[in-house]
Amino acid sequence: MITGQVLFDGFVNGLVIGLLATGVVLVHRCTRVVDFSVGNGGLIGSGLFALLVVKYGLPWALALPIALAAGTLFGIAAELLVIRRLFAAPRAVVMVATIGIAQVALLIAVAYPHIDKRGATYPVPWSGTWHPWDGLRVTGPQMSVLVAVPAAAVLLAWVLDRTALGGAVRAAAGNPDLARLSGINPKLVSTAVWGGAGLLSTLSLILISGRHGSVHDLTQLGPGTLVRALAAAVLARMTSVRGALLAGTVLGVAEAWIKFHFLDETGLFELVLLVAVLAGIVVIGRRGGRARESDEAAVVAPHLAKRPVPPGAPWWLRNIDRFGMTALLAAGLLLPLTTGLASRQLLFTTGLALAICAASLTMVTGWLGQVSLGQMAFAGLGALGAATLNRGVILDLGPLGWVTVRGMVFPVAVLVAACGTAVLAAVVGLGALRVRGLMLAVGTFAFAVACEQFLYRKRFFSGDFGSAVPFPRSTVLGVDVTGQRAYYYLVLIVLVAVLAVVARLRGSGVGRSAIAVRDNADGAAAYTIAAGRVRVALFALAGGIAGLGGALLGGALQSIPWGERYFLANDSLTLVAIVVIGGQGSVAGPVLGAAWVVGLPALFPGNAMAPLLVSGIGLLILLLYFPGGLVQPGHALRAALIRRYAPAADTAPARPGVAAVPRARRLALLPEGPVLATRDLRVAFGGLTAVDGVSVEVHRREIVGLIGANGAGKSTLMNAIGGYLPATGTVALLGNDVTRLAPHHRAARGLGRTFQSARLFPELTVRETLCVALESRDRSPLAATALHLPHTFRAERARRAAADDLVALLGLGRYADTPIGELSTGTRRIVELGGVLALDARVICLDEPTAGLAQRETEAFAPLIREVRRELGAALLVIEHDMPLILSLSDRVYCLDAGRVIAHGTPEAVRDDPAVVAGYLGTDRRAIDRSRAAPAVTPAAAPAAAPTVAVT
Ligand SMILES: Nc1ncnc2c1ncn2[C@@H]1O[C@H](COP(=O)(O)OP(=O)(O)OP(=O)(O)O)[C@@H](O)[C@H]1O
């Protein structure tokens, strides 16, 4: 029977976790960043408190404000020196920066003078025990919690609800742009929030350390505390401060209950936390916790990304990447020959294995723009799994009886374990990747802690070996790899193979699709790319590669220290540092990053601070000053050489025959009746019905205009047609009901779409963007591409040739290798049309195709749109504010007002409709006059398009 005392103890622990979680929620609400420094950040003040009281004999009442002030100042300093400088950066970057801040905090705490009093206890104001009623005991540290947490919560509520600062914080959290307009300085708010979070985490860590008892090993409190606070914050949907406090308390009680009932199952609670976090993430996703576009973004700005070498460049420039990689390989081959010391060889091998693990993160962070904080957990499971398979196991399958798995030879065990971690990563990814934004980081961090505390400890993995599981090496394909140097070369070969896979995937449709999904998931869906599938497939592959790297690392060590180093949650943070330091998304980055993080501390043997220094401070310096990482100077040199020796040439023929564009489905028969029809479509945002029972039809080869005042619901209607928004009513495409289909399925059935913002995929070049659209015809298979199978090279060549034809057709020759992010709006809009051509769309929705264009460009666009219709034989639904353009272009027009169709018919009829004049055109007399003056151009009489005119 569980006692009240156990639950009470859990309640008190939970109060502190809840307090820490409020800091996480505050920071997230104001800056949309998950703050990973919240655990370690508090160590500065909590360590100082112990130091001042125990070592220097200060009274606690004096030391406490000093410690709290130190923690607050650290929060403020972190904001001023790091966060503020990354104000405009993607949130993924800022989150990675918080990992650097956490490392720096740990570094400072480790650097504190040693408290050499043996058995000294952590200072608490009250040392007695109380018995408020029979059977309940309240200790001194618990009394501190019972006093401090409610006091802090009341103070926080008062500051948030009653003070000007609190009002500013709430306003900035609700709508930063509106807050800025009403005179609130978001930077000041951010500083205040970070200071407040520093104060809360210092207080929490002081209270937790009091419960911990000893003044030693305080730095160990970081990850366990952090994961509980993050879990509470996720359960509070990252938005509710009060909810965070409540969730923390519930978790504390749950932990006490679980630990009481399952005393033998160490780490079971961490497993429950993982499940709770994943469930919380799914709920956040369901409740519309969609991230803003900028959340998952390239951690490297597009201008720092590697440029493709133009095909006309001299041979040495075309092969410059090969030279670089050959030089790295030569260094790798020669390295073990520089020393005969086995310990050095082991160090080098460790670096290579970590580079393999980091290469897995390159795909997740560099391409998907997501941050995984669980890669070293996959590595740990790979290592322990391989060791288990190597020695053989007897499995208890319950009613099915016992199964004996005979030991596998070393290389087979490594490969099977890697496949196992890939499957596991797919499962974790299915939960955590459902929500866009940065929730993967939280989910994978919880996974890392659950592995460390629960999975690694299972007898299946650790057997009876305690904290060092043996993993002896043997032979690989008949070659003896028991020697340190031979094993080094084996790991080098695997690293080269992994990097070859990564490089091949990045240059293929798989890498392009991943970057497209990251930069603009809706845009990718419009090109038939299923974001979820791309994310989960790459995350699974990354999990497999991490497992492979981990198994090889285990083989290098020959005895897996699962509870001590390499495979812990903190090591996953270090892996993120390796990737950022090396250069995100770059193939050489993991190698350079691993060389930095493993190699530099080796120059200072025995110094516990060196690893933290190179990964923590190194991470921050690189993020702030060299966001491209160590490969950045190389990329800059490469770009300079390209500018100097291969300037972009306009290779576009003036106007090649459009027949050059291969078309897959152009000749497919269109059904009778409308090609697009909506019935009673309705979309509501909370209380606002943006589209209110709209039924529209678009017939074969028709251009239908959609007009209406700002906010009338035109874009919302188009988004509902595309499946980007949940709607009631039906949508039929080419005679088939597509109401229940996801956007990428609708696109695959012939629905093309361009967006008002024409964002496309900023990091991809024009040619790459068109290749993404061409994936709709022939998708790049992940496994076959990774394995370099010949047919994937043929398919890739065909795709590039088709993209080049489109580039030529649209007169985009000189922009073919330019990243989209560097193009003008007009050029981006032409690339978007190129994408629609690549799709072979049968029904095309254009959302304000001339928005942001100069009048001259707008005039060139009408013929281009007609040309697209002629080319594809498609029907178009076009939203446009330019009345002369839309009235001259359209065969029929619908006018929307407040989400309803108020008129439809021929352009002339709609233009003269009294409701349209009163509700829309009447607002701008000149618009009517201009539209009356507009010549009613028939499609047949349209002038030949001169698309290059619009390219500016
Ligand atoms: N994601 C959203 N959340 C809440 N409200 C939204 C959202 N998107 C649109 N709205 C609201 O729905 C209404 C219709 O917006 P919509 O963008 O469809 O209008 P529109 O006719 O396309 O306007 P514009 O010509 O300015 O693009 C507006 O009141 C808008 O504020």
The ligand as a Gaussian input file, in Angstrom:
#p B3LYP/6-31G(d) Opt

LIG

0 1
 N       -4.609000      30.909000     -40.611000
 C       -5.564000      31.774000     -40.302000
 N       -5.979000      31.906000     -39.026000
 C       -6.969000      32.765000     -38.704000
 N       -7.608000      33.545000     -39.585000
 C       -7.222000      33.475000     -40.869000
 C       -6.188000      32.596000     -41.286000
 N       -6.033000      32.732000     -42.631000
 C       -6.933000      33.659000     -43.034000
 N       -7.642000      34.109000     -41.965000
 C       -8.724000      35.091000     -42.000000
 O       -9.682000      34.613000     -42.935000
 C      -10.197000      35.687000     -43.695000
 C       -9.995000      35.419000     -45.168000
 O       -8.606000      35.496000     -45.431000
 P       -8.004000      35.220000     -46.874000
 O       -6.529000      35.307000     -46.767000
 O       -8.573000      33.993000     -47.430000
 O       -8.555000      36.445000     -47.701000
 P       -8.196000      36.866000     -49.164000
 O       -9.482000      37.130000     -49.834000
 O       -7.301000      35.894000     -49.803000
 O       -7.441000      38.226000     -48.903000
 P       -6.185000      38.860000     -49.663000
 O       -6.693000      39.358000     -50.950000
 O       -5.742000      39.949000     -48.768000
 O       -5.188000      37.761000     -49.802000
 C       -9.500000      36.943000     -43.220000
 O      -10.335000      37.586000     -42.285000
 C       -8.261000      36.422000     -42.540000
 O       -7.876000      37.294000     -41.506000

